[in-house]
Amino acid sequence: MHSDEIAILMAAGMGQRMRPLTEKMPKPLIKVHGRPMAETLIIISPPYMP
């Protein structure tokens, strides 16, 4: 990634379909296979960025 490029991780919404998991924790922080979803997206995203 060049210094003038940015990436935006979209993580919005109430997480209603994921309740009761999202009652006390935002969706991006819910762990899947021991890792928060947002962290997984950050780790896998570099190959897909221009």
N, C-alpha and C positions, 0 to 999 in steps of 0.2 A: 504494500500500500504506500502510495506517495504521501508526502507530508501535507498536501492540500486536500486529501481525500478523507472522508469520515464515514463511519458506519453508524447506523441507528438501530437499536434493538427495540422493537415495538412490543410493549408489555402492558396492555391496557385492559380494562374491563373489571367486572366485579368477581368473576370466577364462580358464578352461581351454579354452573353444571358440575363444578368440582367440590362442592360442599359435601361434607363438613371439613375437608382439608383446608379450604380457603377462609374459614371463619376467623382464624387467628394469624394467618400467614398469607402474604400476597402470592399470586400464582408463580411469578418468576423464581421464588425462593423455595417452592415445593420440591423436595428431592425425588428424583427418578433414578433408580439404580445407584443410590448413595450420593448423587451430585445434584445441586440445584439446577433447575431447567435453564435458567439464564446463563449459568456457567458453561453448560454443555453447548449452548448456542454460540457463545463467545469462542470456545475452543474449536468448534468445527467450522466457523465462518471464514477464516482467512483464505482457503482455497477458492471460495466462491466470490471473493471480492475482486473487482477489476484492478 
